[in-house]
Amino acid sequence: MMTIGDRVRAERKQKGWSQEALASRAGVSQGTIGNLESHSRGGAYDTIKAVSHALGVNDTWLRSGDGPKYAAGTQEASNVSEGPHMRGRVPLISWVRAGNWDTAYDPLEPGDAEDWLFCNSSHGPNTYALRVEGDSMTSPYGRSYPHGCIIFVDPSRRSPDNGARIIAKLEGTDEVTFKQFVQEGSRTYLKPLNPQHLPITEPFKVLGTVLGKWEPD
């Protein structure tokens, strides 16, 4: 009879992932994955949830082997399909790191992530978090992103809708910025929410779309 460790290992190997790759996608340590694979009983509830989402399987099935392996209406993913949209912990990284983030799997080295934070929105496997710097996105009314708040960015979403909040890199520079994406006909530009800051009309590359924010109490 298969144990939880057997199921985690089998699903990981089916996708061609190392323990490090699964750990990064789930927002846990490699040691946590190693412990899961070497034990017959489950780990912490949040850990099982994060690992099951990363693997694209039901957490009840992963924990006990009971119930359907996949959610209703889904099919088993091959190791070349798009990663599962999930909810789980994502790395809080620097703006420099965000400017070089790859939409493909981008492994983190020790110390690359300042922290791992829970993202409550459905997101791709390479989603990351950034700490907002400055007041250019602090609005006097409506939605606002003050200095110090945390935003969650999905780098797979590089074709934003008009009005979306995005992370962009100005062409010919290393400058990475957080602004509202505006499209007027064939013209696009970056708009700050703070009216005291001027729009950016220079050419830019979209690095990802902001999914939401988190602010400490």
C-alpha positions in Angstrom: 0.0 0.0 0.0 1.4 3.4 -1.0 2.2 5.9 1.7 2.1 9.7 1.4 5.8 9.6 0.9 5.3 7.2 -2.0 2.7 9.5 -3.6 4.7 12.6 -3.3 7.8 10.9 -4.7 5.9 9.3 -7.6 4.1 12.6 -8.6 7.4 14.5 -8.3 9.3 12.1 -10.5 6.5 11.9 -13.0 7.0 15.6 -13.6 10.7 15.2 -13.8 11.3 17.5 -10.8 14.0 17.3 -8.2 13.2 17.7 -4.5 14.6 21.3 -4.8 12.3 22.1 -7.7 9.2 20.8 -5.9 10.2 22.6 -2.7 10.6 25.9 -4.6 7.2 25.6 -6.2 5.5 24.7 -2.9 7.3 27.4 -0.9 8.9 24.9 1.5 12.4 23.7 2.2 14.0 20.8 0.4 14.3 19.1 3.9 10.5 19.3 4.2 10.1 17.4 0.9 12.7 14.9 1.9 10.9 14.3 5.2 7.5 13.8 3.4 9.0 11.3 1.1 10.6 9.3 3.8 7.6 9.0 6.1 4.4 7.1 5.8 2.3 9.7 7.6 1.4 13.2 6.6 3.0 16.5 7.7 1.5 19.8 8.7 -1.8 20.7 7.1 -0.4 23.9 5.4 2.6 21.9 4.1 0.4 19.2 2.5 -1.9 21.9 0.9 1.1 23.7 -0.6 2.7 20.5 -1.9 -0.5 19.2 -3.4 -1.2 22.5 -5.2 2.4 22.5 -6.5 1.9 18.9 -7.8 -1.6 19.7 -9.2 -3.4 17.0 -7.1 -6.0 17.0 -4.5 -4.6 17.4 -1.0 -7.0 14.7 0.5 -5.7 12.2 -2.0 -2.1 13.1 -1.4 -2.6 12.9 2.4 -4.5 9.6 2.6 -4.9 8.1 -0.9 -8.7 8.5 -0.6 -10.9 10.3 -3.1 -10.1 11.5 -6.6 -6.5 12.3 -7.5 -7.4 15.3 -9.6 -10.1 17.9 -9.1 -13.3 17.5 -11.2 -13.0 18.7 -14.7 -9.2 18.4 -14.8 -6.9 16.0 -16.5 -3.6 14.6 -15.5 -0.9 17.1 -16.6 2.1 16.0 -18.5 5.6 17.3 -17.6 5.4 19.8 -20.5 2.1 21.4 -19.7 1.6 24.7 -18.0 2.2 24.7 -14.3 -0.9 24.4 -12.1 -2.6 27.6 -10.9 -2.5 27.3 -7.1 -2.6 29.1 -3.8 0.4 28.8 -1.6 3.5 30.5 -0.4 5.6 32.6 -2.8 9.1 34.1 -2.4 9.5 37.8 -1.4 12.4 38.9 -3.7 14.3 42.0 -4.4 13.6 44.4 -7.3 16.9 43.5 -8.8 15.9 39.9 -8.8 12.5 40.7 -10.3 14.2 42.5 -13.2 15.9 39.2 -14.2 13.1 36.8 -13.2 12.5 34.1 -15.9 9.0 32.9 -16.7 10.4 29.4 -16.9 11.4 27.7 -13.6 13.9 30.0 -12.0 15.6 28.2 -9.1 16.4 30.2 -6.0 19.7 30.1 -4.3 19.9 30.3 -0.5 19.3 33.9 0.6 17.7 34.9 -2.7 14.3 35.1 -1.0 13.8 37.5 1.9 10.8 35.5 3.1 8.0 33.1 1.9 4.5 34.6 2.0 1.1 33.1 1.5 -0.7 34.4 -1.6 -4.5 34.0 -1.4 -5.0 34.5 -5.2 -4.8 31.7 -7.8 -1.4 32.1 -9.5 1.2 30.4 -11.6 4.1 28.5 -10.2 6.6 31.3 -10.7 4.6 34.0 -8.9 6.7 36.2 -6.5 6.2 39.0 -4.0 7.8 42.5 -3.9 7.9 45.2 -1.3 6.6 48.5 -2.7 9.2 51.3 -2.5 8.3 55.0 -2.7 4.9 56.7 -3.0 4.3 56.7 -6.8 1.4 54.2 -6.4 -0.1 55.8 -3.3 -3.5 57.1 -4.4 -5.5 59.8 -2.6 -8.6 57.8 -3.4 -9.6 54.2 -4.5 -7.1 51.4 -4.6 -3.7 52.4 -3.3 -0.3 50.7 -2.8 1.6 52.6 -0.1 5.3 52.3 0.6 6.1 49.1 2.4 3.1 47.1 1.3 3.6 43.7 -0.4 2.4 43.0 -3.9 2.1 39.6 -5.6 3.3 39.4 -9.2 2.6 36.6 -11.8 5.4 36.8 -14.4 3.5 34.6 -16.8 0.9 37.3 -17.4 2.7 39.6 -19.8 -0.2 40.8 -21.9 -2.0 43.0 -19.4 -5.5 44.5 -19.8 -5.8 48.3 -20.0 -5.7 49.6 -16.4 -3.9 46.6 -15.0 -1.2 47.1 -12.4 2.1 45.7 -13.7 5.8 45.4 -13.1 7.8 46.8 -16.0 11.4 47.3 -17.0 12.4 50.4 -18.9 14.1 49.6 -22.2 17.9 50.2 -22.2 18.1 50.4 -18.4 18.0 48.2 -15.4 15.2 50.2 -13.8 12.2 48.1 -12.7 9.0 49.9 -11.8 5.5 49.3 -10.5 2.8 51.3 -12.4 -0.6 51.1 -14.0 -0.7 49.9 -17.6 -2.5 52.3 -19.9 -3.3 51.7 -23.6 -4.8 54.5 -25.7 -5.1 53.3 -29.3 -1.6 52.1 -30.4 0.0 54.1 -27.6 1.0 52.6 -24.3 2.5 54.2 -21.2 2.9 53.7 -17.4 0.7 55.7 -15.1 1.4 56.3 -11.4 -1.6 56.4 -9.1 -0.1 59.3 -7.2 -1.0 62.5 -9.3 2.2 64.2 -8.0 4.2 61.8 -10.2 4.4 62.0 -14.0 3.5 59.2 -16.4 6.4 57.2 -18.0 6.2 57.3 -21.8 9.5 55.7 -22.5 9.5 52.2 -24.1 9.2 49.4 -21.6 8.9 45.6 -21.3 6.1 44.0 -19.2 7.6 41.7 -16.6 4.3 40.6 -15.0 0.9 41.5 -13.7 0.1 42.4 -10.1 -2.5 40.0 -8.6 -3.0 41.8 -5.3 -1.4 43.2 -2.2 -0.9 42.6 1.4 -0.3 45.2 4.2 0.9 44.5 7.7 -1.3 45.7 10.5 
